[in-house]
Amino acid sequence: MRALRIGLVILVVLAGLFVAADRIAVSLAEDEVAKKLKSGLDVPSSGNASVSIEGFPFLTQVASENLDKVTADLDGITAKAGGRQVRLSEITMEAGDVALSDNYSSAVADRATGTVHISYADLSKAADEGVRIDYGGKSKSGKGQVKVTASVLMPLLDRPIERSVYSTVSVTGGDTVRLHADKVPGSKIPGIESAIRKKIDFDRRIDKLPDGLKLEKVEATKTGVDLSMKGTHVRMTG
C-alpha cells in the first residue's frame, strides 16, 4: 500500500509538471505567433496583437503540427484603401485546424472567420477631400446606414454647396467597401446629382487582409462600420 501511495504521488507530481510545461510552452508559442502576425500585417509599435491557442495538451498539437483553434486580436493596423490610408481600429480572427510547417514558422488555417472595425473618423479619411462620414441611424428596413456630407463646387452657381445624404454601405469583390447614396437632395437641378455622387459614391479596396480571408458583409454601427470576413486555407503567418 505504501508503494502504491508513493507511485500515485509521483504520478500526480509528474502530471503537474507536464501541465506546467504545457502551459509554459503554449504561452511562449502565443507570444511568437503574435510577433509574426504583427510583422506580417505591419502592425506599428503603438499597435497591439494578442493570440490565444486553445486545446489541451498543447505539446501533442505541436508534435502533430496541427493546432485545434487559434484566436487573435489586433489593433492599430494601417491599410491602403483606394490610394489613401485607413486605420483598421480592431481586427479579430478565429482560426480552426491550423497546419504548421517550415519548422513552425508557417501557419495556415483550414478555415477562419473574423471582423474588422473602422471608425467613421478613419473612414472619412479614406474618402475624397471634403467628405465626412457619420452614423445615419436605422433605415426604414431597420438596417444601419451612414450619413455622408460633402462640399461640392458648382461652376454654374459659382460657389460650393454642401449636401448630406444617407448611404448604403456594402462589400463587393471580397475586399472592397462600397458607399452608395439612396437619394440625392436637389437632384432635379441639372448637374447637381452627378457632381455630388462623384464625391459621395465610392469604392475603397482594403489591403492587409490575411491571404484567404474575404469580406462577406458590413454593418453600420454607432461607432463605425463592422466588416465580417470568412475564408479557407487562410495564411496566418509565413
MIGUKOL-284892 format. One record per residue (C-alpha): residue in three letters; x, y, z. Coordinates in Angstrom, 3 decimals. Layout:
{aa: ALA, east: X, north: Y, up: Z} $
...
***
This chain:
{aa: MET, east: 0.000, north: 0.000, up: 0.000} $
{aa: ARG, east: 2.834, north: 2.356, up: 0.824} $
{aa: ALA, east: 4.468, north: 1.700, up: -2.538} $
{aa: LEU, east: 1.141, north: 2.342, up: -4.229} $
{aa: ARG, east: 0.750, north: 5.658, up: -2.418} $
{aa: ILE, east: 4.278, north: 6.681, up: -3.387} $
{aa: GLY, east: 3.568, north: 5.725, up: -7.001} $
{aa: LEU, east: 0.383, north: 7.795, up: -7.023} $
{aa: VAL, east: 2.214, north: 10.787, up: -5.544} $
{aa: ILE, east: 4.884, north: 10.512, up: -8.238} $
{aa: LEU, east: 2.230, north: 10.320, up: -10.954} $
{aa: VAL, east: 0.469, north: 13.410, up: -9.578} $
{aa: VAL, east: 3.753, north: 15.321, up: -9.430} $
{aa: LEU, east: 4.680, north: 14.289, up: -12.972} $
{aa: ALA, east: 1.205, north: 15.239, up: -14.224} $
{aa: GLY, east: 1.558, north: 18.626, up: -12.556} $
{aa: LEU, east: 4.956, north: 19.145, up: -14.144} $
{aa: PHE, east: 3.564, north: 18.152, up: -17.546} $
{aa: VAL, east: 0.676, north: 20.606, up: -17.216} $
{aa: ALA, east: 3.049, north: 23.367, up: -16.122} $
{aa: ALA, east: 5.408, north: 22.646, up: -19.016} $
{aa: ASP, east: 2.464, north: 22.540, up: -21.415} $
{aa: ARG, east: 1.164, north: 25.924, up: -20.247} $
{aa: ILE, east: 4.632, north: 27.487, up: -20.444} $
{aa: ALA, east: 5.047, north: 26.141, up: -23.978} $
{aa: VAL, east: 1.670, north: 27.482, up: -25.124} $
{aa: SER, east: 2.402, north: 30.897, up: -23.622} $
{aa: LEU, east: 5.718, north: 31.105, up: -25.492} $
{aa: ALA, east: 4.032, north: 29.958, up: -28.708} $
{aa: GLU, east: 1.265, north: 32.567, up: -28.356} $
{aa: ASP, east: 3.860, north: 35.323, up: -27.975} $
{aa: GLU, east: 5.771, north: 34.092, up: -31.018} $
{aa: VAL, east: 2.654, north: 33.890, up: -33.215} $
{aa: ALA, east: 1.652, north: 37.388, up: -32.080} $
{aa: LYS, east: 5.077, north: 38.706, up: -33.119} $
{aa: LYS, east: 4.783, north: 37.068, up: -36.538} $
{aa: LEU, east: 1.281, north: 38.492, up: -37.038} $
{aa: LYS, east: 2.491, north: 41.983, up: -36.128} $
{aa: SER, east: 5.353, north: 41.656, up: -38.575} $
{aa: GLY, east: 3.288, north: 40.133, up: -41.400} $
{aa: LEU, east: 0.471, north: 42.687, up: -41.105} $
{aa: ASP, east: 2.783, north: 45.641, up: -40.416} $
{aa: VAL, east: 1.260, north: 46.412, up: -37.033} $
{aa: PRO, east: 3.062, north: 49.548, up: -35.737} $
{aa: SER, east: 4.883, north: 49.579, up: -32.418} $
{aa: SER, east: 1.954, north: 51.533, up: -30.960} $
{aa: GLY, east: -0.462, north: 48.767, up: -32.003} $
{aa: ASN, east: -1.194, north: 45.525, up: -30.201} $
{aa: ALA, east: -1.505, north: 41.872, up: -31.118} $
{aa: SER, east: -2.610, north: 39.100, up: -28.774} $
{aa: VAL, east: -3.018, north: 35.418, up: -29.601} $
{aa: SER, east: -4.721, north: 32.562, up: -27.753} $
{aa: ILE, east: -4.086, north: 28.914, up: -28.664} $
{aa: GLU, east: -6.811, north: 26.636, up: -27.340} $
{aa: GLY, east: -6.901, north: 22.901, up: -26.758} $
{aa: PHE, east: -5.073, north: 20.651, up: -24.303} $
{aa: PRO, east: -2.495, north: 19.322, up: -24.308} $
{aa: PHE, east: -0.674, north: 21.846, up: -26.477} $
{aa: LEU, east: 2.539, north: 19.831, up: -26.803} $
{aa: THR, east: 0.771, north: 16.991, up: -28.597} $
{aa: GLN, east: -0.698, north: 19.523, up: -31.047} $
{aa: VAL, east: 2.783, north: 20.815, up: -31.761} $
{aa: ALA, east: 4.051, north: 17.274, up: -32.246} $
{aa: SER, east: 1.323, north: 16.657, up: -34.831} $
{aa: GLU, east: 1.960, north: 20.113, up: -36.379} $
{aa: ASN, east: -1.717, north: 20.987, up: -36.149} $
{aa: LEU, east: -3.428, north: 23.413, up: -33.752} $
{aa: ASP, east: -7.103, north: 22.935, up: -32.921} $
{aa: LYS, east: -8.081, north: 26.577, up: -32.566} $
{aa: VAL, east: -6.284, north: 29.916, up: -32.623} $
{aa: THR, east: -7.838, north: 33.311, up: -31.876} $
{aa: ALA, east: -6.140, north: 36.657, up: -32.477} $
{aa: ASP, east: -6.929, north: 40.284, up: -31.665} $
{aa: LEU, east: -5.044, north: 43.135, up: -33.342} $
{aa: ASP, east: -5.414, north: 46.899, up: -33.468} $
{aa: GLY, east: -3.704, north: 49.913, up: -34.962} $
{aa: ILE, east: -3.148, north: 48.431, up: -38.431} $
{aa: THR, east: -2.979, north: 50.980, up: -41.246} $
{aa: ALA, east: -4.128, north: 49.694, up: -44.618} $
{aa: LYS, east: -4.391, north: 51.313, up: -48.023} $
{aa: ALA, east: -7.861, north: 51.948, up: -49.400} $
{aa: GLY, east: -8.258, north: 53.491, up: -52.826} $
{aa: GLY, east: -4.806, north: 55.076, up: -52.677} $
{aa: ARG, east: -5.490, north: 56.519, up: -49.230} $
{aa: GLN, east: -4.539, north: 55.211, up: -45.834} $
{aa: VAL, east: -7.211, north: 53.945, up: -43.483} $
{aa: ARG, east: -6.718, north: 52.789, up: -39.914} $
{aa: LEU, east: -8.329, north: 49.464, up: -39.018} $
{aa: SER, east: -9.266, north: 50.061, up: -35.391} $
{aa: GLU, east: -9.764, north: 46.416, up: -34.457} $
{aa: ILE, east: -9.246, north: 43.058, up: -36.150} $
{aa: THR, east: -10.358, north: 39.777, up: -34.618} $
{aa: MET, east: -9.739, north: 36.343, up: -36.118} $
{aa: GLU, east: -10.717, north: 32.814, up: -35.132} $
{aa: ALA, east: -8.960, north: 30.011, up: -36.987} $
{aa: GLY, east: -9.502, north: 26.261, up: -36.854} $
{aa: ASP, east: -7.277, north: 23.318, up: -37.830} $
{aa: VAL, east: -4.116, north: 25.397, up: -38.201} $
{aa: ALA, east: -1.387, north: 23.457, up: -40.005} $
{aa: LEU, east: 2.205, north: 24.244, up: -39.020} $
{aa: SER, east: 5.164, north: 23.834, up: -41.376} $
{aa: ASP, east: 8.674, north: 25.117, up: -42.171} $
{aa: ASN, east: 9.922, north: 24.408, up: -38.659} $
{aa: TYR, east: 6.759, north: 26.026, up: -37.206} $
{aa: SER, east: 7.396, north: 29.360, up: -38.975} $
{aa: SER, east: 4.340, north: 28.989, up: -41.237} $
{aa: ALA, east: 0.725, north: 28.629, up: -40.097} $
{aa: VAL, east: -2.191, north: 28.054, up: -42.460} $
{aa: ALA, east: -5.745, north: 27.681, up: -41.138} $
{aa: ASP, east: -8.134, north: 25.266, up: -42.800} $
{aa: ARG, east: -10.925, north: 27.747, up: -42.038} $
{aa: ALA, east: -11.169, north: 31.145, up: -40.374} $
{aa: THR, east: -13.618, north: 33.918, up: -39.587} $
{aa: GLY, east: -13.098, north: 37.448, up: -38.354} $
{aa: THR, east: -14.235, north: 41.040, up: -38.089} $
{aa: VAL, east: -12.706, north: 44.405, up: -38.926} $
{aa: HIS, east: -13.861, north: 47.633, up: -37.272} $
{aa: ILE, east: -13.302, north: 51.019, up: -38.947} $
{aa: SER, east: -14.334, north: 54.194, up: -37.134} $
{aa: TYR, east: -16.211, north: 56.921, up: -39.000} $
{aa: ALA, east: -13.308, north: 59.306, up: -38.495} $
{aa: ASP, east: -10.946, north: 56.849, up: -40.178} $
{aa: LEU, east: -13.474, north: 56.041, up: -42.906} $
{aa: SER, east: -13.791, north: 59.769, up: -43.622} $
{aa: LYS, east: -10.030, north: 59.996, up: -44.090} $
{aa: ALA, east: -10.260, north: 57.279, up: -46.751} $
{aa: ALA, east: -12.939, north: 59.256, up: -48.626} $
{aa: ASP, east: -12.357, north: 62.170, up: -51.014} $
{aa: GLU, east: -11.428, north: 65.631, up: -49.782} $
{aa: GLY, east: -14.345, north: 67.500, up: -48.271} $
{aa: VAL, east: -16.293, north: 64.347, up: -47.396} $
{aa: ARG, east: -17.369, north: 63.445, up: -43.853} $
{aa: ILE, east: -18.969, north: 60.144, up: -42.877} $
{aa: ASP, east: -21.094, north: 59.659, up: -39.742} $
{aa: TYR, east: -23.641, north: 57.217, up: -38.421} $
{aa: GLY, east: -27.008, north: 57.681, up: -40.119} $
{aa: GLY, east: -29.213, north: 55.644, up: -37.812} $
{aa: LYS, east: -31.542, north: 52.907, up: -38.999} $
{aa: SER, east: -33.193, north: 52.841, up: -42.411} $
{aa: LYS, east: -36.888, north: 52.077, up: -42.849} $
{aa: SER, east: -35.966, north: 48.414, up: -43.213} $
{aa: GLY, east: -34.122, north: 48.516, up: -39.880} $
{aa: LYS, east: -30.647, north: 48.278, up: -41.367} $
{aa: GLY, east: -27.852, north: 50.593, up: -40.212} $
{aa: GLN, east: -26.889, north: 53.315, up: -42.655} $
{aa: VAL, east: -24.262, north: 56.044, up: -42.880} $
{aa: LYS, east: -24.644, north: 59.778, up: -43.334} $
{aa: VAL, east: -22.281, north: 61.268, up: -45.912} $
{aa: THR, east: -21.743, north: 65.025, up: -46.037} $
{aa: ALA, east: -19.878, north: 66.561, up: -48.971} $
{aa: SER, east: -18.970, north: 70.047, up: -50.136} $
{aa: VAL, east: -19.050, north: 70.360, up: -53.921} $
{aa: LEU, east: -18.072, north: 73.345, up: -56.063} $
{aa: MET, east: -20.787, north: 74.088, up: -58.623} $
{aa: PRO, east: -19.488, north: 76.208, up: -61.543} $
{aa: LEU, east: -22.999, north: 77.272, up: -62.549} $
{aa: LEU, east: -23.626, north: 78.654, up: -59.065} $
{aa: ASP, east: -20.044, north: 79.934, up: -58.702} $
{aa: ARG, east: -19.940, north: 78.684, up: -55.132} $
{aa: PRO, east: -19.658, north: 75.416, up: -53.210} $
{aa: ILE, east: -22.762, north: 73.711, up: -51.902} $
{aa: GLU, east: -22.953, north: 71.211, up: -49.078} $
{aa: ARG, east: -25.258, north: 68.239, up: -49.113} $
{aa: SER, east: -25.839, north: 65.404, up: -46.644} $
{aa: VAL, east: -27.197, north: 62.103, up: -47.883} $
{aa: TYR, east: -27.945, north: 58.722, up: -46.374} $
{aa: SER, east: -25.941, north: 55.960, up: -47.989} $
{aa: THR, east: -25.994, north: 52.201, up: -48.058} $
{aa: VAL, east: -22.667, north: 50.618, up: -47.205} $
{aa: SER, east: -21.863, north: 47.200, up: -48.663} $
{aa: VAL, east: -18.935, north: 44.976, up: -49.617} $
{aa: THR, east: -18.011, north: 43.737, up: -53.075} $
{aa: GLY, east: -15.290, north: 41.603, up: -54.569} $
{aa: GLY, east: -14.290, north: 40.175, up: -51.201} $
{aa: ASP, east: -12.021, north: 43.119, up: -50.345} $
{aa: THR, east: -13.868, north: 46.345, up: -51.186} $
{aa: VAL, east: -16.192, north: 48.622, up: -49.187} $
{aa: ARG, east: -18.812, north: 50.441, up: -51.265} $
{aa: LEU, east: -20.870, north: 53.520, up: -50.351} $
{aa: HIS, east: -23.875, north: 54.438, up: -52.484} $
{aa: ALA, east: -26.423, north: 57.173, up: -51.762} $
{aa: ASP, east: -30.021, north: 56.062, up: -51.956} $
{aa: LYS, east: -31.153, north: 59.548, up: -52.928} $
{aa: VAL, east: -29.502, north: 62.921, up: -53.565} $
{aa: PRO, east: -31.400, north: 66.065, up: -52.431} $
{aa: GLY, east: -31.823, north: 68.639, up: -55.170} $
{aa: SER, east: -31.159, north: 66.058, up: -57.867} $
{aa: LYS, east: -33.660, north: 67.752, up: -60.199} $
{aa: ILE, east: -31.261, north: 70.667, up: -60.624} $
{aa: PRO, east: -29.084, north: 69.929, up: -63.704} $
{aa: GLY, east: -25.585, north: 68.749, up: -62.804} $
{aa: ILE, east: -26.037, north: 68.590, up: -59.049} $
{aa: GLU, east: -26.645, north: 64.852, up: -58.656} $
{aa: SER, east: -23.720, north: 63.770, up: -60.841} $
{aa: ALA, east: -21.365, north: 66.269, up: -59.153} $
{aa: ILE, east: -22.367, north: 65.138, up: -55.652} $
{aa: ARG, east: -22.302, north: 61.444, up: -56.488} $
{aa: LYS, east: -18.719, north: 61.787, up: -57.720} $
{aa: LYS, east: -17.890, north: 62.740, up: -54.152} $
{aa: ILE, east: -20.140, north: 60.539, up: -52.068} $
{aa: ASP, east: -20.437, north: 57.330, up: -54.091} $
{aa: PHE, east: -17.164, north: 55.438, up: -53.967} $
{aa: ASP, east: -15.458, north: 52.091, up: -53.605} $
{aa: ARG, east: -12.451, north: 51.538, up: -51.342} $
{aa: ARG, east: -10.449, north: 48.349, up: -51.684} $
{aa: ILE, east: -8.798, north: 47.393, up: -48.388} $
{aa: ASP, east: -5.460, north: 45.623, up: -48.400} $
{aa: LYS, east: -3.703, north: 43.971, up: -45.428} $
{aa: LEU, east: -6.349, north: 41.258, up: -45.076} $
{aa: PRO, east: -4.674, north: 37.892, up: -44.407} $
{aa: ASP, east: -4.437, north: 35.763, up: -47.559} $
{aa: GLY, east: -7.553, north: 33.642, up: -47.893} $
{aa: LEU, east: -9.892, north: 35.883, up: -45.888} $
{aa: LYS, east: -12.652, north: 37.616, up: -47.845} $
{aa: LEU, east: -15.064, north: 40.339, up: -46.747} $
{aa: GLU, east: -18.606, north: 38.982, up: -46.649} $
{aa: LYS, east: -20.836, north: 41.671, up: -45.181} $
{aa: VAL, east: -20.775, north: 45.024, up: -43.419} $
{aa: GLU, east: -22.882, north: 46.594, up: -40.694} $
{aa: ALA, east: -23.065, north: 50.285, up: -39.836} $
{aa: THR, east: -22.987, north: 50.828, up: -36.073} $
{aa: LYS, east: -22.958, north: 53.935, up: -33.889} $
{aa: THR, east: -19.153, north: 53.943, up: -33.647} $
{aa: GLY, east: -18.179, north: 52.812, up: -37.136} $
{aa: VAL, east: -18.593, north: 50.011, up: -39.635} $
{aa: ASP, east: -18.052, north: 46.343, up: -38.767} $
{aa: LEU, east: -16.829, north: 44.167, up: -41.625} $
{aa: SER, east: -17.275, north: 40.393, up: -41.365} $
{aa: MET, east: -14.800, north: 38.130, up: -43.135} $
{aa: LYS, east: -14.510, north: 34.424, up: -43.763} $
{aa: GLY, east: -12.213, north: 32.107, up: -45.659} $
{aa: THR, east: -10.482, north: 28.778, up: -46.125} $
{aa: HIS, east: -6.772, north: 27.960, up: -46.370} $
{aa: VAL, east: -6.017, north: 31.250, up: -44.614} $
{aa: ARG, east: -2.335, north: 32.065, up: -44.251} $
{aa: MET, east: -1.829, north: 33.474, up: -40.773} $
{aa: THR, east: 1.973, north: 33.573, up: -40.745} $
{aa: GLY, east: 4.843, north: 32.629, up: -43.027} $
***
